[in-house]
Amino acid sequence: MTLDWFQIDEFDSPDVEGSGRLMDADFLIALNSARNFAKIPFKINSGYRTKEWNQRCGGRVGSSHLKGVAADIHCNNSANRIIIVKSLINAGFKRIGIAKSFIHCDLDNDKPDAIWLY
């Protein structure tokens, strides 16, 4: 799989080098599409997480990051926030969490569609 906008190691869990390869291909294709729509860089704060890293960083039990179907994109201003959220929706994301410093997106089919605030 070729990604125009990302390197697979951007999605590594910090405790396991190369773990970004465990990301779901359909998720990465959708995120790449969102980045293409946005026309601004996406800095990945968190992609794949091991169970240990998820606990260490305060992630939720059952986090979609554990399945490789989620990412947190750095964002700390309103101008970029609307661009990123619109691009995610255009790319088919139906689960989006908005925080002060990041935007979570996932394609977890085991969870209901939602937009939430942290």
GIDAFEN-V359167 format. One record per residue. N is the residue number from 0. RES is the residue in one letter. PHI is phi as a letter, one per 30 degrees, with the letter a starting at -180 (999 if undefined). D_LAST is the distance of its C-alpha to the last C-alpha in Angstrom with 2 decimals. Layout:
BEGIN
n res phi d_last
N RES PHI D_LAST
N RES PHI D_LAST
END
This chain:
BEGIN
n res phi d_last
0 M 999 32.53
1 T c 32.30
2 L c 29.09
3 D d 29.72
4 W c 26.64
5 F b 25.58
6 Q c 27.32
7 I e 26.62
8 D d 26.23
9 E d 23.04
10 F c 21.47
11 D d 23.15
12 S d 21.53
13 P e 22.44
14 D c 24.71
15 V b 26.77
16 E d 28.40
17 G i 28.91
18 S d 26.23
19 G d 24.78
20 R d 27.81
21 L d 26.12
22 M d 23.66
23 D d 24.48
24 A d 26.83
25 D d 25.65
26 F d 22.05
27 L d 23.48
28 I d 25.76
29 A d 23.04
30 L d 20.91
31 N d 24.19
32 S d 24.85
33 A d 21.54
34 R d 22.43
35 N d 25.86
36 F d 24.64
37 A d 22.42
38 K i 25.28
39 I b 23.08
40 P d 22.39
41 F c 19.42
42 K c 18.84
43 I d 17.50
44 N d 15.41
45 S a 15.51
46 G b 17.62
47 Y d 19.72
48 R b 19.12
49 T d 21.85
50 K e 21.27
51 E d 22.11
52 W d 19.73
53 N e 16.82
54 Q d 17.72
55 R d 18.33
56 C c 15.01
57 G i 13.08
58 G d 12.37
59 R d 12.48
60 V d 16.03
61 G i 16.95
62 S e 14.54
63 S d 15.76
64 H d 16.26
65 L d 19.12
66 K c 20.85
67 G i 20.65
68 V c 19.01
69 A b 15.66
70 A a 14.80
71 D c 12.24
72 I c 13.80
73 H d 13.91
74 C a 13.32
75 N b 13.32
76 N b 15.15
77 S d 15.23
78 A d 18.49
79 N d 17.37
80 R e 14.00
81 I d 16.12
82 I d 18.65
83 I d 16.45
84 V d 14.77
85 K e 18.33
86 S d 19.85
87 L d 17.63
88 I d 18.56
89 N d 22.15
90 A d 22.24
91 G j 21.38
92 F d 17.76
93 K b 16.51
94 R b 13.23
95 I b 10.64
96 G c 6.90
97 I c 6.15
98 A b 4.95
99 K d 7.77
100 S c 9.97
101 F a 9.59
102 I b 9.51
103 H d 9.72
104 C b 12.75
105 D a 14.97
106 L b 18.24
107 D d 18.23
108 N d 20.96
109 D d 20.56
110 K b 17.31
111 P d 17.07
112 D e 16.11
113 A a 12.71
114 I b 10.26
115 W b 6.75
116 L c 3.80
117 Y c 0.00
END
